[in-house]
């Protein structure tokens, strides 16, 4: 007689409380769960725990009590799981509510090292795609790891507690081959926050020297910090740099962007560098859909238009939460509470997961309306979004990604001197 091998739980079960693990083992045996059903139960248990919602055991118990006692076990199990799925989907379809939550995260003790390798530092933006309207940003990865712990980002998951600085940064920047007769929009990295480390290991000094030597680039420092001391202490900064801030309402900062500067801190930092002659930009990306989103994001937009002159601002972007499947898995494995995965997932290009189309349309339309008076004064764009969203929100889309890049160059060149060679 062939003995049926009992399947193993997914590794995620180890993130659950011991009592939840014991309970899952008991229902696996009692209800003869399949491995697929087991995966669903573990993920559901973890999600509810992260969202600080009712325990999955309560859902199951309530459903089990309502069963017809004459039902066969297979039918009863199917009914329970179907009804739990319905309840979970109802939660995911609701706008998040943070009124009873205060998610916190213990910050890790970081170790600092240097990379002596010849590894390349310049590449395409990791979300560069022909399936979306893409700005063709290039990125310089000069530091690996981040001091922040945003719930939707898994940088620390990949790098652990080690922060790696490139020991050969200055030489690598000097030797970079860039077409001198073309414009290049370059971000200072996707594997870390651009300003959180300050000028540690001379990274900001080396990057600013690089910008001074390459008049045909716009070098962007994207951040959620308020660490702008290097820029404020220097009066000989290159004119072709921009400091940009990723912005969310304070509710999202408090609950999902652990360790970052407050909204007030970010806007004050932007105001300080603008007063020092440095151009600024703002990214509402990723926008988070929650019950107070419309009023809270509108208030942030109003603050920007009140506190800044449009001539100081090079561009403003909008974008939504977008995940690849491995990131969803990593988020569930992290030791933190979060509602970031409490959302309906819809397929995006390249197999990514994002909000349903109607949610994104609503958010982008609202943001575009908020900045109506700045429409002709600042370059606005959607990040990582399909042409359909551009058409609905802005009334057009760029037919080719190079057209997007050319329009971006033309706009920022009215505020920043970009000098290309004649070839």
VOVOKOL-255173 format. One record per residue (C-alpha): residue in three letters; x, y, z. Coordinates in pm, whole numbers. Example, Ala and Ser with C-alpha at 12.3 -4.5 7.8 and 13.67 -1.06 7.14 Angstrom:
! VOVOKOL-255173
aa: ALA | east: 1230 | north: -450 | up: 780
aa: SER | east: 1367 | north: -106 | up: 714
This chain:
! VOVOKOL-255173
aa: UNK | east: 0 | north: 0 | up: 0
aa: UNK | east: 139 | north: 337 | up: -106
aa: UNK | east: 159 | north: 588 | up: 179
aa: UNK | east: 59 | north: 941 | up: 82
aa: UNK | east: 332 | north: 1188 | up: 170
aa: UNK | east: 219 | north: 1485 | up: 377
aa: UNK | east: 312 | north: 1813 | up: 207
aa: UNK | east: 522 | north: 2073 | up: 387
aa: UNK | east: 402 | north: 2418 | up: 490
aa: UNK | east: 554 | north: 2716 | up: 307
aa: UNK | east: 842 | north: 2885 | up: 493
aa: UNK | east: 612 | north: 3179 | up: 570
aa: UNK | east: 451 | north: 2972 | up: 847
aa: UNK | east: 761 | north: 3041 | up: 1058
aa: UNK | east: 660 | north: 3410 | up: 1070
aa: UNK | east: 335 | north: 3322 | up: 1245
aa: UNK | east: 273 | north: 3299 | up: 1618
aa: UNK | east: 321 | north: 2954 | up: 1770
aa: UNK | east: -50 | north: 2921 | up: 1851
aa: UNK | east: -138 | north: 2997 | up: 1490
aa: UNK | east: 111 | north: 2739 | up: 1366
aa: UNK | east: -34 | north: 2476 | up: 1599
aa: UNK | east: -387 | north: 2559 | up: 1489
aa: UNK | east: -297 | north: 2537 | up: 1120
aa: UNK | east: -143 | north: 2194 | up: 1179
aa: UNK | east: -463 | north: 2082 | up: 1351
aa: UNK | east: -696 | north: 2191 | up: 1069
aa: UNK | east: -464 | north: 2046 | up: 806
aa: UNK | east: -509 | north: 1705 | up: 965
aa: UNK | east: -877 | north: 1744 | up: 1048
aa: UNK | east: -988 | north: 1893 | up: 717
aa: UNK | east: -732 | north: 1727 | up: 488
aa: UNK | east: -610 | north: 2056 | up: 342
aa: UNK | east: -433 | north: 2043 | up: 9
aa: UNK | east: -98 | north: 2219 | up: -27
aa: UNK | east: -270 | north: 2498 | up: -223
aa: UNK | east: -527 | north: 2544 | up: 52
aa: UNK | east: -247 | north: 2543 | up: 307
aa: UNK | east: -62 | north: 2816 | up: 117
aa: UNK | east: -381 | north: 3024 | up: 112
aa: UNK | east: -438 | north: 2979 | up: 486
aa: UNK | east: -81 | north: 3071 | up: 582
aa: UNK | east: -79 | north: 3382 | up: 363
aa: UNK | east: -423 | north: 3486 | up: 489
aa: UNK | east: -317 | north: 3438 | up: 849
aa: UNK | east: -5 | north: 3647 | up: 793
aa: UNK | east: -194 | north: 3921 | up: 609
aa: UNK | east: -456 | north: 3959 | up: 883
aa: UNK | east: -182 | north: 3971 | up: 1145
aa: UNK | east: 7 | north: 4242 | up: 953
aa: UNK | east: -312 | north: 4443 | up: 906
aa: UNK | east: -400 | north: 4405 | up: 1276
aa: UNK | east: -737 | north: 4259 | up: 1181
aa: UNK | east: -929 | north: 3964 | up: 1330
aa: UNK | east: -738 | north: 3639 | up: 1350
aa: UNK | east: -796 | north: 3381 | up: 1076
aa: UNK | east: -895 | north: 3135 | up: 1351
aa: UNK | east: -1197 | north: 3351 | up: 1433
aa: UNK | east: -1302 | north: 3355 | up: 1069
aa: UNK | east: -1271 | north: 2978 | up: 1043
aa: UNK | east: -1447 | north: 2913 | up: 1373
aa: UNK | east: -1744 | north: 3130 | up: 1281
aa: UNK | east: -1779 | north: 2959 | up: 946
aa: UNK | east: -1745 | north: 2612 | up: 1096
aa: UNK | east: -2020 | north: 2682 | up: 1352
aa: UNK | east: -2262 | north: 2783 | up: 1077
aa: UNK | east: -2216 | north: 2463 | up: 875
aa: UNK | east: -2491 | north: 2212 | up: 814
aa: UNK | east: -2380 | north: 1911 | up: 1024
aa: UNK | east: -2484 | north: 1676 | up: 745
aa: UNK | east: -2243 | north: 1823 | up: 490
aa: UNK | east: -1960 | north: 1605 | up: 367
aa: UNK | east: -1616 | north: 1720 | up: 483
aa: UNK | east: -1499 | north: 1815 | up: 133
aa: UNK | east: -1805 | north: 2030 | up: 69
aa: UNK | east: -1785 | north: 2186 | up: 415
aa: UNK | east: -1417 | north: 2273 | up: 371
aa: UNK | east: -1487 | north: 2429 | up: 32
aa: UNK | east: -1765 | north: 2642 | up: 179
aa: UNK | east: -1548 | north: 2763 | up: 468
aa: UNK | east: -1257 | north: 2860 | up: 243
aa: UNK | east: -1489 | north: 3024 | up: -12
aa: UNK | east: -1652 | north: 3238 | up: 259
aa: UNK | east: -1315 | north: 3331 | up: 413
aa: UNK | east: -1194 | north: 3432 | up: 67
aa: UNK | east: -1501 | north: 3653 | up: 27
aa: UNK | east: -1434 | north: 3822 | up: 361
aa: UNK | east: -1067 | north: 3878 | up: 278
aa: UNK | east: -1152 | north: 4019 | up: -65
aa: UNK | east: -1399 | north: 4257 | up: 98
aa: UNK | east: -1119 | north: 4382 | up: 325
aa: UNK | east: -882 | north: 4420 | up: 31
aa: UNK | east: -1145 | north: 4613 | up: -162
aa: UNK | east: -1189 | north: 4867 | up: 116
aa: UNK | east: -976 | north: 5179 | up: 135
aa: UNK | east: -723 | north: 5130 | up: 413
aa: UNK | east: -806 | north: 5282 | up: 750
aa: UNK | east: -518 | north: 5375 | up: 979
aa: UNK | east: -720 | north: 5532 | up: 1262
aa: UNK | east: -666 | north: 5237 | up: 1497
aa: UNK | east: -315 | north: 5147 | up: 1380
aa: UNK | east: 30 | north: 5269 | up: 1471
aa: UNK | east: 270 | north: 5044 | up: 1287
aa: UNK | east: 627 | north: 5061 | up: 1410
aa: UNK | east: 952 | north: 4898 | up: 1311
aa: UNK | east: 1269 | north: 4836 | up: 1511
aa: UNK | east: 1553 | north: 4985 | up: 1310
aa: UNK | east: 1849 | north: 4752 | up: 1251
aa: UNK | east: 2204 | north: 4827 | up: 1359
aa: UNK | east: 2387 | north: 4882 | up: 1031
aa: UNK | east: 2745 | north: 4791 | up: 944
aa: UNK | east: 2940 | north: 4996 | up: 689
aa: UNK | east: 3177 | north: 4846 | up: 435
aa: UNK | east: 3340 | north: 4939 | up: 105
aa: UNK | east: 3326 | north: 4757 | up: -227
aa: UNK | east: 3666 | north: 4748 | up: -399
aa: UNK | east: 3537 | north: 4574 | up: -712
aa: UNK | east: 3519 | north: 4699 | up: -1071
aa: UNK | east: 3145 | north: 4648 | up: -1080
aa: UNK | east: 2963 | north: 4891 | up: -1311
aa: UNK | east: 2767 | north: 5165 | up: -1136
aa: UNK | east: 2559 | north: 5308 | up: -1421
aa: UNK | east: 2259 | north: 5132 | up: -1568
aa: UNK | east: 1900 | north: 5164 | up: -1670
aa: UNK | east: 1629 | north: 5238 | up: -1418
aa: UNK | east: 1520 | north: 4888 | up: -1301
aa: UNK | east: 1161 | north: 4953 | up: -1415
aa: UNK | east: 1263 | north: 5074 | up: -1765
aa: UNK | east: 1002 | north: 4930 | up: -1999
aa: UNK | east: 859 | north: 4954 | up: -2349
aa: UNK | east: 523 | north: 4842 | up: -2208
aa: UNK | east: 474 | north: 5169 | up: -2020
aa: UNK | east: 530 | north: 5534 | up: -2104
aa: UNK | east: 888 | north: 5545 | up: -1976
aa: UNK | east: 1117 | north: 5844 | up: -1912
aa: UNK | east: 1434 | north: 5639 | up: -1976
aa: UNK | east: 1603 | north: 5743 | up: -1653
aa: UNK | east: 1955 | north: 5612 | up: -1594
aa: UNK | east: 2071 | north: 5530 | up: -1242
aa: UNK | east: 2401 | north: 5540 | up: -1057
aa: UNK | east: 2408 | north: 5282 | up: -780
aa: UNK | east: 2677 | north: 5420 | up: -551
aa: UNK | east: 2549 | north: 5277 | up: -221
aa: UNK | east: 2381 | north: 4944 | up: -152
aa: UNK | east: 2122 | north: 4943 | up: 127
aa: UNK | east: 1907 | north: 5204 | up: 295
aa: UNK | east: 1869 | north: 5332 | up: 651
aa: UNK | east: 1493 | north: 5356 | up: 606
aa: UNK | east: 1242 | north: 5071 | up: 629
aa: UNK | east: 946 | north: 5161 | up: 411
aa: UNK | east: 695 | north: 4876 | up: 416
aa: UNK | east: 660 | north: 4864 | up: 37
aa: UNK | east: 1038 | north: 4847 | up: -20
aa: UNK | east: 1255 | north: 4540 | up: 38
aa: UNK | east: 1603 | north: 4686 | up: -9
aa: UNK | east: 1705 | north: 4584 | up: 344
aa: UNK | east: 1575 | north: 4234 | up: 281
aa: UNK | east: 1831 | north: 4191 | up: 3
aa: UNK | east: 2125 | north: 4360 | up: 178
aa: UNK | east: 2061 | north: 4271 | up: 544
aa: UNK | east: 2238 | north: 4496 | up: 793
aa: UNK | east: 2537 | north: 4577 | up: 569
aa: UNK | east: 2567 | north: 4913 | up: 391
aa: UNK | east: 2815 | north: 4897 | up: 104
aa: UNK | east: 2980 | north: 5209 | up: -38
aa: UNK | east: 3169 | north: 5198 | up: -365
aa: UNK | east: 3535 | north: 5257 | up: -279
aa: UNK | east: 3622 | north: 5347 | up: -640
aa: UNK | east: 3334 | north: 5589 | up: -695
aa: UNK | east: 3537 | north: 5893 | up: -801
aa: UNK | east: 3739 | north: 5700 | up: -1060
aa: UNK | east: 3433 | north: 5520 | up: -1192
aa: UNK | east: 3245 | north: 5848 | up: -1233
aa: UNK | east: 3543 | north: 6005 | up: -1414
aa: UNK | east: 3568 | north: 5712 | up: -1653
aa: UNK | east: 3199 | north: 5679 | up: -1735
aa: UNK | east: 3130 | north: 5683 | up: -2107
aa: UNK | east: 2832 | north: 5906 | up: -2188
aa: UNK | east: 2747 | north: 6049 | up: -2528
aa: UNK | east: 2837 | north: 6417 | up: -2499
aa: UNK | east: 2594 | north: 6524 | up: -2770
aa: UNK | east: 2296 | north: 6373 | up: -2588
aa: UNK | east: 2103 | north: 6469 | up: -2276
aa: UNK | east: 2107 | north: 6223 | up: -1986
aa: UNK | east: 1872 | north: 6225 | up: -1686
aa: UNK | east: 2058 | north: 6033 | up: -1417
aa: UNK | east: 1936 | north: 5938 | up: -1071
aa: UNK | east: 2189 | north: 5880 | up: -796
aa: UNK | east: 2066 | north: 5532 | up: -722
aa: UNK | east: 1776 | north: 5293 | up: -672
aa: UNK | east: 1946 | north: 5072 | up: -414
aa: UNK | east: 1952 | north: 5340 | up: -144
aa: UNK | east: 1820 | north: 5682 | up: -48
aa: UNK | east: 2027 | north: 5955 | up: -214
aa: UNK | east: 2076 | north: 6185 | up: 85
aa: UNK | east: 2033 | north: 5978 | up: 401
aa: UNK | east: 2410 | north: 5913 | up: 423
aa: UNK | east: 2505 | north: 6279 | up: 373
aa: UNK | east: 2857 | north: 6312 | up: 235
aa: UNK | east: 2982 | north: 5993 | up: 400
aa: UNK | east: 3280 | north: 5859 | up: 203
aa: UNK | east: 3262 | north: 6180 | up: -9
aa: UNK | east: 2973 | north: 6044 | up: -214
aa: UNK | east: 2795 | north: 6378 | up: -256
aa: UNK | east: 3119 | north: 6561 | up: -329
aa: UNK | east: 3214 | north: 6304 | up: -593
aa: UNK | east: 2868 | north: 6314 | up: -750
aa: UNK | east: 2863 | north: 6694 | up: -762
aa: UNK | east: 3209 | north: 6697 | up: -923
aa: UNK | east: 3072 | north: 6450 | up: -1178
aa: UNK | east: 2780 | north: 6683 | up: -1255
aa: UNK | east: 3014 | north: 6984 | up: -1291
aa: UNK | east: 3221 | north: 6795 | up: -1546
aa: UNK | east: 2918 | north: 6671 | up: -1745
aa: UNK | east: 2712 | north: 6973 | up: -1850
aa: UNK | east: 2484 | north: 6754 | up: -2062
aa: UNK | east: 2330 | north: 6568 | up: -1768
aa: UNK | east: 2069 | north: 6637 | up: -1503
aa: UNK | east: 2176 | north: 6460 | up: -1184
aa: UNK | east: 1887 | north: 6386 | up: -949
aa: UNK | east: 1916 | north: 6318 | up: -575
aa: UNK | east: 1591 | north: 6145 | up: -473
aa: UNK | east: 1522 | north: 6120 | up: -102
aa: UNK | east: 1283 | north: 6080 | up: 190
aa: UNK | east: 1530 | north: 6241 | up: 429
aa: UNK | east: 1594 | north: 6598 | up: 541
aa: UNK | east: 1972 | north: 6560 | up: 535
aa: UNK | east: 2063 | north: 6853 | up: 310
aa: UNK | east: 2356 | north: 6994 | up: 509
aa: UNK | east: 2611 | north: 6925 | up: 233
aa: UNK | east: 2422 | north: 7141 | up: -15
aa: UNK | east: 2355 | north: 7421 | up: 233
aa: UNK | east: 2723 | north: 7445 | up: 331
aa: UNK | east: 2848 | north: 7470 | up: -27
aa: UNK | east: 2821 | north: 7774 | up: -249
aa: UNK | east: 2985 | north: 7622 | up: -556
aa: UNK | east: 2724 | north: 7360 | up: -643
aa: UNK | east: 2668 | north: 7251 | up: -1003
aa: UNK | east: 2365 | north: 7408 | up: -1168
aa: UNK | east: 2259 | north: 7082 | up: -1334
aa: UNK | east: 2149 | north: 6901 | up: -1020
aa: UNK | east: 1803 | north: 6861 | up: -867
aa: UNK | east: 1703 | north: 6742 | up: -521
aa: UNK | east: 1373 | north: 6553 | up: -532
aa: UNK | east: 1151 | north: 6436 | up: -252
aa: UNK | east: 921 | north: 6136 | up: -247
aa: UNK | east: 608 | north: 6260 | up: -70
aa: UNK | east: 313 | north: 6100 | up: 106
aa: UNK | east: 70 | north: 6237 | up: 364
aa: UNK | east: 187 | north: 6211 | up: 725
aa: UNK | east: -51 | north: 5919 | up: 790
aa: UNK | east: 144 | north: 5710 | up: 539
aa: UNK | east: 478 | north: 5840 | up: 666
aa: UNK | east: 382 | north: 5736 | up: 1021
aa: UNK | east: 258 | north: 5389 | up: 933
aa: UNK | east: 442 | north: 5276 | up: 620
aa: UNK | east: 763 | north: 5482 | up: 582
aa: UNK | east: 959 | north: 5393 | up: 895
aa: UNK | east: 1264 | north: 5597 | up: 985
aa: UNK | east: 1208 | north: 5863 | up: 719
aa: UNK | east: 1180 | north: 6237 | up: 772
aa: UNK | east: 832 | north: 6370 | up: 844
aa: UNK | east: 633 | north: 6541 | up: 569
aa: UNK | east: 710 | north: 6876 | up: 735
aa: UNK | east: 1078 | north: 6782 | up: 751
aa: UNK | east: 1093 | north: 6691 | up: 382
aa: UNK | east: 917 | north: 7008 | up: 268
aa: UNK | east: 1136 | north: 7226 | up: 491
aa: UNK | east: 1447 | north: 7055 | up: 352
aa: UNK | east: 1322 | north: 7121 | up: -2
aa: UNK | east: 1253 | north: 7484 | up: 87
aa: UNK | east: 1603 | north: 7522 | up: 233
aa: UNK | east: 1784 | north: 7392 | up: -76
aa: UNK | east: 1559 | north: 7594 | up: -306
aa: UNK | east: 1653 | north: 7905 | up: -107
aa: UNK | east: 2016 | north: 7804 | up: -166
aa: UNK | east: 1963 | north: 7803 | up: -543
aa: UNK | east: 1918 | north: 7428 | up: -600
aa: UNK | east: 1622 | north: 7320 | up: -812
aa: UNK | east: 1375 | north: 7079 | up: -652
aa: UNK | east: 1122 | north: 6818 | up: -768
aa: UNK | east: 855 | north: 6602 | up: -607
aa: UNK | east: 745 | north: 6242 | up: -657
aa: UNK | east: 403 | north: 6130 | up: -534
aa: UNK | east: 513 | north: 5774 | up: -580
aa: UNK | east: 403 | north: 5538 | up: -453
aa: UNK | east: 60 | north: 5686 | up: -385
aa: UNK | east: -134 | north: 5481 | up: -130
aa: UNK | east: -511 | north: 5436 | up: -146
aa: UNK | east: -669 | north: 5481 | up: 198
aa: UNK | east: -988 | north: 5631 | up: 336
aa: UNK | east: -853 | north: 5988 | up: 371
aa: UNK | east: -632 | north: 5984 | up: 63
aa: UNK | east: -812 | north: 6245 | up: -145
aa: UNK | east: -818 | north: 6522 | up: 115
aa: UNK | east: -472 | north: 6441 | up: 251
aa: UNK | east: -296 | north: 6438 | up: -86
aa: UNK | east: -480 | north: 6756 | up: -189
aa: UNK | east: -347 | north: 6926 | up: 125
aa: UNK | east: 11 | north: 6828 | up: 36
aa: UNK | east: -37 | north: 6966 | up: -317
aa: UNK | east: -168 | north: 7293 | up: -177
aa: UNK | east: 135 | north: 7322 | up: 49
aa: UNK | east: 373 | north: 7279 | up: -243
aa: UNK | east: 201 | north: 7547 | up: -448
aa: UNK | east: 195 | north: 7781 | up: -149
aa: UNK | east: 552 | north: 7725 | up: -32
aa: UNK | east: 731 | north: 7706 | up: -370
aa: UNK | east: 749 | north: 7909 | up: -686
aa: UNK | east: 693 | north: 7693 | up: -998
aa: UNK | east: 1024 | north: 7823 | up: -1138
aa: UNK | east: 1199 | north: 7643 | up: -850
aa: UNK | east: 1035 | north: 7310 | up: -934
aa: UNK | east: 1157 | north: 7108 | up: -1232
aa: UNK | east: 904 | north: 6825 | up: -1234
aa: UNK | east: 635 | north: 6641 | up: -1037
aa: UNK | east: 546 | north: 6276 | up: -1091
aa: UNK | east: 255 | north: 6054 | up: -987
aa: UNK | east: 266 | north: 5678 | up: -952
aa: UNK | east: 92 | north: 5401 | up: -764
aa: UNK | east: 194 | north: 5102 | up: -557
aa: UNK | east: 336 | north: 4839 | up: -793
aa: UNK | east: 492 | north: 4509 | up: -688
aa: UNK | east: 657 | north: 4211 | up: -843
aa: UNK | east: 550 | north: 3880 | up: -687
aa: UNK | east: 881 | north: 3816 | up: -505
aa: UNK | east: 846 | north: 4154 | up: -330
aa: UNK | east: 499 | north: 4060 | up: -201
aa: UNK | east: 654 | north: 3742 | up: -63
aa: UNK | east: 938 | north: 3938 | up: 102
aa: UNK | east: 698 | north: 4190 | up: 258
aa: UNK | east: 505 | north: 3908 | up: 425
aa: UNK | east: 829 | north: 3764 | up: 561
aa: UNK | east: 939 | north: 4089 | up: 729
aa: UNK | east: 886 | north: 4136 | up: 1101
aa: UNK | east: 654 | north: 4436 | up: 1082
aa: UNK | east: 293 | north: 4543 | up: 1081
aa: UNK | east: 159 | north: 4709 | up: 769
aa: UNK | east: -158 | north: 4754 | up: 568
aa: UNK | east: 33 | north: 4800 | up: 242
aa: UNK | east: -81 | north: 4460 | up: 106
aa: UNK | east: -444 | north: 4527 | up: 200
aa: UNK | east: -541 | north: 4598 | up: -159
aa: UNK | east: -695 | north: 4437 | up: -463
aa: UNK | east: -422 | north: 4324 | up: -698
aa: UNK | east: -451 | north: 4374 | up: -1072
aa: UNK | east: -200 | north: 4267 | up: -1334
aa: UNK | east: 32 | north: 4534 | up: -1469
aa: UNK | east: 290 | north: 4505 | up: -1753
aa: UNK | east: 569 | north: 4250 | up: -1703
aa: UNK | east: 354 | north: 4048 | up: -1462
aa: UNK | east: 361 | north: 4313 | up: -1189
aa: UNK | east: 80 | north: 4370 | up: -943
aa: UNK | east: -89 | north: 4703 | up: -881
aa: UNK | east: -419 | north: 4870 | up: -793
aa: UNK | east: -727 | north: 4815 | up: -1007
aa: UNK | east: -747 | north: 5053 | up: -1301
aa: UNK | east: -1042 | north: 5251 | up: -1160
aa: UNK | east: -854 | north: 5323 | up: -835
aa: UNK | east: -548 | north: 5449 | up: -1019
aa: UNK | east: -756 | north: 5663 | up: -1254
aa: UNK | east: -930 | north: 5821 | up: -958
aa: UNK | east: -604 | north: 5903 | up: -780
aa: UNK | east: -423 | north: 6037 | up: -1086
aa: UNK | east: -721 | north: 6249 | up: -1196
aa: UNK | east: -740 | north: 6399 | up: -848
aa: UNK | east: -370 | north: 6484 | up: -840
aa: UNK | east: -379 | north: 6639 | up: -1186
aa: UNK | east: -675 | north: 6852 | up: -1078
aa: UNK | east: -493 | north: 6958 | up: -759
aa: UNK | east: -207 | north: 7103 | up: -965
aa: UNK | east: -427 | north: 7259 | up: -1233
aa: UNK | east: -284 | north: 7610 | up: -1185
aa: UNK | east: 70 | north: 7478 | up: -1238
aa: UNK | east: -9 | north: 7275 | up: -1549
aa: UNK | east: 187 | north: 7496 | up: -1790
aa: UNK | east: 462 | north: 7586 | up: -1542
aa: UNK | east: 601 | north: 7250 | up: -1428
aa: UNK | east: 663 | north: 6921 | up: -1610
aa: UNK | east: 417 | north: 6657 | up: -1486
aa: UNK | east: 432 | north: 6288 | up: -1567
aa: UNK | east: 317 | north: 5943 | up: -1464
aa: UNK | east: 584 | north: 5697 | up: -1357
aa: UNK | east: 566 | north: 5334 | up: -1475
aa: UNK | east: 213 | north: 5368 | up: -1612
aa: UNK | east: 47 | north: 5253 | up: -1936
aa: UNK | east: -55 | north: 5491 | up: -2213
aa: UNK | east: -423 | north: 5456 | up: -2122
aa: UNK | east: -363 | north: 5643 | up: -1796
aa: UNK | east: -183 | north: 5926 | up: -1974
aa: UNK | east: -468 | north: 5957 | up: -2222
aa: UNK | east: -731 | north: 5969 | up: -1948
aa: UNK | east: -541 | north: 6200 | up: -1710
aa: UNK | east: -342 | north: 6431 | up: -1938
aa: UNK | east: -531 | north: 6386 | up: -2264
aa: UNK | east: -230 | north: 6248 | up: -2453
aa: UNK | east: 64 | north: 6013 | up: -2430
aa: UNK | east: 409 | north: 6013 | up: -2586
aa: UNK | east: 407 | north: 5771 | up: -2882
aa: UNK | east: 766 | north: 5667 | up: -2817
aa: UNK | east: 970 | north: 5668 | up: -2497
aa: UNK | east: 1232 | north: 5885 | up: -2666
aa: UNK | east: 958 | north: 6145 | up: -2723
aa: UNK | east: 900 | north: 6146 | up: -2347
aa: UNK | east: 1272 | north: 6195 | up: -2281
aa: UNK | east: 1291 | north: 6477 | up: -2539
aa: UNK | east: 991 | north: 6657 | up: -2387
aa: UNK | east: 1143 | north: 6622 | up: -2041
aa: UNK | east: 1472 | north: 6770 | up: -2164
aa: UNK | east: 1296 | north: 7059 | up: -2336
aa: UNK | east: 1100 | north: 7145 | up: -2022
aa: UNK | east: 1381 | north: 7132 | up: -1769
aa: UNK | east: 1615 | north: 7320 | up: -2006
aa: UNK | east: 1401 | north: 7630 | up: -1953
aa: UNK | east: 1510 | north: 7629 | up: -1587
aa: UNK | east: 1849 | north: 7454 | up: -1591
aa: UNK | east: 2137 | north: 7510 | up: -1834
aa: UNK | east: 2204 | north: 7184 | up: -2016
aa: UNK | east: 2499 | north: 7203 | up: -2253
aa: UNK | east: 2551 | north: 6933 | up: -2515
aa: UNK | east: 2844 | north: 6913 | up: -2755
aa: UNK | east: 2785 | north: 6954 | up: -3128
aa: UNK | east: 2897 | north: 6599 | up: -3192
